[in-house]
């Protein structure tokens, strides 16, 4: 249990690194929370800092989810009294919680889409059959974005589709449950975007 708790704590702090906030301070000397949507995430960084820095933040936020799953799986997974799948899922959820509720910004963070993608990229290396589920989810995101050019809508539909694909391709009960939970996380974090989408006021990229 000690190794599991240690892994969860490490993962949370890695996820808590407020990448968009740091880059906003370093590149423009501003608090990104006071611009655009006020969100500490890659989309707001893209609008404030430009394409290059926005993509950099996006990649780093994905890595925040990917690296803890992979490295802590290899370093601590065998020492945990949990199954490797359960251990990795807990590590991933802890990392996402760190991003969404970062201790460094008084527990106010991003919406978790990029970091969730990173977590499932890491899990897809470890869990057989997850690659096709993740690939189809990414395809939903890409097709939606190409048609509507609205990042939030693409993220919401991708989040909704992931549990459906997990069920369709018979992923484990634990993974299916956590996919439903994380989809609910993402949708909850996008509640203001949903209101703007319904009102036809959401910003197109």
Secondary structure by P-SEA (a helix, b strand, c coil): caaaaaaaaaaaaaaacaaaaaaaaaaccccccccccccccaaaaaaaccaaaaaaaaaaaaaaacaaaaaaaacccccccccaaaaaaaaaaaaaaaaaccccccccccccaaaaaaaaaaaaaccccaaaaaaaaaaaaaaaaaacccaaaaaaaaaaaaaaaaaaacccaaaaaaaaaaaaaaaaaaaaaaaaaaacccccc
